Amino acid sequence: GAGGPDALRVAVNREYLLDALGSGDGQLVLELDGPIAPLAVRRADDAHAFSVLMPVRL
């Protein structure tokens, strides 16, 4: 697969991701702490508005 035999592939629910991306009108900030840690999508103009997605290992 892409990235070699040791590559880690993860996925998130497409509908949740599109909903999170659609929640902001401007710039969004994507925060990752690790390959299978929760993924935060934050609005750049409001630190209190964010969505959290839980990736799954493929």
C-alpha positions as CSV (number, residue, x, y, z in Angstrom):
1,G,0.0,0.0,0.0
2,A,0.9,3.7,-0.1
3,G,3.6,4.6,2.3
4,G,5.1,1.1,2.6
5,P,4.4,-1.9,4.7
6,D,4.7,-0.1,8.0
7,A,2.4,2.8,7.1
8,L,-0.6,3.4,9.4
9,R,-3.9,4.1,7.7
10,V,-6.8,5.6,9.6
11,A,-10.2,6.8,8.5
12,V,-13.0,8.9,9.9
13,N,-16.7,8.9,9.2
14,R,-17.2,10.9,6.0
15,E,-20.5,12.5,7.0
16,Y,-19.1,13.6,10.4
17,L,-16.1,15.1,8.7
18,L,-18.1,17.0,6.1
19,D,-20.4,18.2,8.9
20,A,-17.4,19.5,10.9
21,L,-15.8,21.1,7.9
22,G,-19.1,22.8,7.0
23,S,-19.5,24.4,10.4
24,G,-17.1,27.2,9.7
25,D,-17.3,30.0,7.1
26,G,-13.6,30.9,7.2
27,Q,-10.4,29.2,8.1
28,L,-10.5,26.0,10.1
29,V,-7.7,24.5,12.3
30,L,-7.1,20.7,12.2
31,E,-5.5,19.4,15.4
32,L,-3.8,15.9,15.5
33,D,-2.0,14.5,18.5
34,G,-1.2,11.2,16.9
35,P,-2.3,8.8,14.2
36,I,-5.2,7.3,16.1
37,A,-5.9,10.0,18.6
38,P,-9.1,12.1,18.5
39,L,-9.1,14.7,15.7
40,A,-10.2,18.2,16.5
41,V,-11.6,20.6,13.9
42,R,-11.7,24.1,15.3
43,R,-12.9,27.4,13.9
44,A,-10.0,29.9,13.7
45,D,-12.2,32.8,14.9
46,D,-13.8,31.0,17.9
47,A,-11.7,28.8,20.2
48,H,-14.9,27.4,21.9
49,A,-16.4,26.1,18.6
50,F,-15.0,22.8,17.6
51,S,-15.9,19.2,16.5
52,V,-14.1,16.1,17.6
53,L,-13.8,13.0,15.3
54,M,-12.6,9.6,16.4
55,P,-10.4,7.9,13.7
56,V,-10.4,4.2,13.3
57,R,-7.4,2.1,12.2
58,L,-7.9,0.5,8.7
